Each structure stands twice: as C-alpha cells, then as structure tokens.
Amino acid sequence: MANFEESSESKFKELLEAVAANITPNELSTLKRLCSGKIAEGRLCKMETGDLFIALLNANIISPKNTTFLATCLRSPAIGKKTLADKLTTFSQEISNTSQGQAGSSFEGHKGQAAQPSSQTIPAFKTLLKEISDDLSPNEVEEMKNLVIGVQLPRKDEHEIKNGMDLFIHLEKTGAISDTKVDLLVRLLTSIGRQPLVDKVKGAFR
C-alpha cells in the first residue's frame, strides 16, 4: 500500500505540473485570490502556479484522492478551465477506486466473504457526492449552504464548509442524506437549477 501511495503522489505531482503549464498569468492571479486564507499571504503573492499547487498539496488541501478544491477553482467562471478540472477529478476517482479495491481485497483475504454485502452502495454514494461537488461552483455551494444553515447546518459549523463535499459530508454525518435518503440532496440541487445532477441522483439512488 505504501508503494501505491508513493506512486500515486508522484503521478499526481506530474499531473499538477501539466495543469500548471496551462494556466495563464491572469488565471494564476485569480487562483491566488481563491486560495486566500488557505496559504499565508506573504508566501502566496510570490508563488508561481506550480509552487501554488505544491503548497496546496503540502497543506493537505488537495491530494491524489481529493482534488475537489482545485477542480472547483479551475471550473469557476473567472478561470473556466473545465477540461483541466475534469482531468483532476478523473485522476482522483481512479486513485480512490484503485485504493478501495486494494483495501477490499486485503480485507476479504482476512475475512472471506463477510465484507462483501455493504461494500457496494456506500462507496458508490460517496463517489456520486464527489462528482457532484466537483461540478459545483463556489457560488452554488454558497447558495446550498444558505438553505441549510440553522436547520441541518448549525451556524457554529458554517465556517467549516469550504466546498460542496464539506457540505455533503456534514449532511451525511448528521443523517440528513444517505444512499437511501436523497430527498434533501435533490431539493438542494433543484434550488440551484442543476436538473442534470438531480436526474443523476434520482437515477442512481431512487
């Protein structure tokens, strides 16, 4: 597993370099604004794109399995690099699926068939949430967050929600959504006019 993680990080850094090579100076300025508060301003203003990506990696804001923040930034209207964002999302999904497969094989080797019944729907739901999160703009996340503040999301926890996946994880932990309970998720996506995502949820978990 250690070798797999080392290989994943090495490949991830290569992907980040490739993405960085396609970012213009103006887009870098926008990225820096979006990263404000996550990286010290004194360091941030001096960074080139590649340095910024590595800083996000070192700060655990992104990782081979979680590219949500950077993909969301790249998809923002001010940058509009959806193709690059999709590459990051695809990479993280492949790494997550491979990692889950290896973990599942190892577990089954010790426990026989006992681990199989619940291993399908929960990862599938997590994957769906991540795909949806990666497709949301910061403004859409903010709109959805505002709809649940004071109800499913206590105001004291509001500051913890930085992206769509943060919101979904919170809602899942509190039991507001699950692979058998998607009504709230459907309502939130409907409220921001994302019917294709609504259809995706209904098709998978209804």
SVG drawing of the C-alpha trace seen along z (x, -y; Angstrom):
<svg xmlns="http://www.w3.org/2000/svg" viewBox="-37 -39 45 56">
<polyline fill="none" stroke="black" stroke-width="0.4" points="0.0,0.0 2.9,-2.3 4.3,-1.8 0.9,-2.5 0.6,-5.8 4.1,-6.9 3.4,-6.1 0.1,-7.9 1.7,-11.1 4.4,-11.0 1.9,-10.7 -0.3,-13.4 2.6,-15.9 3.2,-15.2 -0.4,-15.9 -0.2,-19.2 2.8,-20.2 0.9,-19.6 -2.1,-21.6 0.2,-24.4 1.7,-24.7 -1.8,-25.6 -2.5,-28.4 -2.1,-32.0 -0.8,-34.8 -4.3,-36.2 -5.7,-32.9 -2.9,-32.5 -3.9,-35.8 -7.5,-34.5 -6.3,-31.2 -4.3,-33.2 -7.4,-35.1 -9.4,-31.9 -6.6,-30.4 -6.5,-33.4 -6.9,-32.3 -5.6,-28.8 -2.0,-29.8 -0.1,-32.7 -0.5,-35.9 3.3,-36.6 4.1,-33.3 1.1,-33.3 1.9,-36.5 5.4,-35.2 4.3,-31.9 4.2,-30.6 1.4,-28.2 3.4,-25.0 4.5,-26.3 0.9,-27.1 -0.3,-23.6 2.5,-22.0 1.7,-24.3 -2.0,-23.1 -0.7,-19.6 1.6,-20.0 -1.2,-21.7 -3.5,-18.7 -6.0,-20.9 -5.6,-18.7 -4.3,-15.2 -4.3,-12.4 -7.7,-11.2 -9.2,-14.7 -8.9,-17.3 -12.2,-19.0 -10.9,-22.4 -8.6,-22.9 -11.0,-21.4 -13.7,-23.8 -11.4,-26.7 -10.5,-25.8 -14.2,-25.4 -15.0,-28.9 -16.3,-31.3 -13.3,-33.5 -10.9,-30.7 -13.2,-28.4 -10.7,-25.5 -13.2,-22.7 -11.1,-20.3 -8.2,-20.6 -10.6,-20.3 -12.1,-17.1 -8.6,-15.7 -8.0,-16.2 -11.4,-14.8 -10.9,-11.7 -7.4,-11.1 -8.7,-11.3 -11.6,-9.0 -9.3,-6.4 -6.9,-6.6 -9.8,-6.3 -11.3,-3.3 -8.0,-1.6 -7.3,-2.2 -10.7,-0.9 -10.2,2.2 -6.8,2.9 -8.2,2.4 -11.2,4.6 -9.0,7.4 -6.9,7.2 -9.9,7.3 -11.5,10.1 -8.3,12.1 -8.7,12.0 -12.4,12.2 -13.5,14.3 -16.9,13.2 -18.2,11.4 -17.0,8.0 -18.9,8.1 -22.6,7.1 -22.1,3.5 -19.1,2.7 -21.1,1.5 -23.7,-1.2 -21.7,-3.3 -18.6,-3.9 -20.9,-4.5 -22.8,-7.2 -19.5,-8.8 -18.3,-8.8 -21.5,-10.4 -21.3,-13.1 -17.7,-13.8 -18.7,-14.0 -21.5,-16.5 -19.2,-18.5 -16.6,-18.8 -19.2,-20.1 -20.4,-22.9 -19.2,-26.5 -18.3,-28.2 -21.5,-30.4 -23.7,-27.3 -22.1,-25.8 -22.8,-29.0 -26.5,-29.0 -27.0,-25.5 -25.2,-26.2 -27.5,-29.1 -30.5,-26.9 -29.5,-24.5 -27.9,-27.0 -29.8,-26.9 -31.6,-23.8 -29.3,-20.9 -26.2,-23.0 -25.7,-24.8 -24.3,-28.3 -21.3,-27.4 -20.3,-24.9 -20.8,-27.2 -17.1,-28.2 -16.1,-24.6 -17.9,-24.4 -15.4,-25.3 -16.8,-23.3 -19.6,-21.0 -18.0,-17.9 -17.6,-19.5 -21.3,-20.3 -22.3,-16.8 -20.1,-15.1 -21.7,-17.2 -25.2,-16.4 -24.3,-12.7 -22.8,-12.6 -25.9,-14.2 -28.1,-11.7 -29.7,-14.3 -28.6,-12.5 -27.6,-8.9 -27.6,-6.4 -31.2,-5.6 -32.2,-9.2 -31.6,-11.7 -34.6,-14.0 -32.7,-16.9 -29.9,-16.5 -32.4,-16.6 -34.1,-19.7 -30.7,-21.5 -29.7,-20.7 -33.1,-21.7 -32.9,-25.0 -29.7,-26.0 -31.2,-24.8 -28.9,-21.8 -31.5,-19.4 -28.9,-17.1 -27.4,-16.5 -30.9,-15.9 -31.5,-13.3 -28.2,-11.7 -29.0,-11.3 -32.5,-10.0 -31.2,-7.6 -28.6,-6.1 -30.4,-6.1 -34.2,-6.1"/>
</svg>
